C-alpha cells in the first residue's frame, strides 16, 4: 500500500483546491460513506489498481500482499491518499463517520463491479489477531 498526504494546491477566502490526480486518468470513481464501526473491503483485485482519497473522517486500514505472511495496519485521516496494487488485500474499519472517494483502473465499475473482486473468507482483522495469513476466497 502506498500512502501519501495530499496538500492544498490553492487557498483563499472562498475555500481550498486540492488535486488528487494530475495527468493520471481513472476508469471509475465512487463516493463511499461509512458510519463509525462499519467494516468494508476484505477483498483483493487480481487486475484492478484501486486508489482511495479520504474526504473526511478517520479509518483504520489493514492490508496484506499474497506473498507476505503479515497483515499491516495503518490509520488514515482527511486528505490521505492510498493506492492498492493488484493482488493486495485491504479492509477498512471506520474509526468515526467518514467519506472517501475510491478510483479504479480495471474492471470494477457498473455491471463489472464484482468481476475482479475476490472476497476473503477470513477478514484481515481476524487474521491479524490470530497471526495468520489466509487468502482463501468465498
Buried (B, 14 or more C-beta within 10 A) or exposed (E): BEEEEBEEEEEEEEEEEBEBEEEEEBBBEEEBEBEEEBBBBBBBBEEBBBBBBBBEBBBBBBBBBEEEEEBBBEEBBBBBBBBBEBBBBBBBBBBEBBBBBBBBBBBBBEEBEEEBBBBBEBBBBBBBEEEEBEBEEE
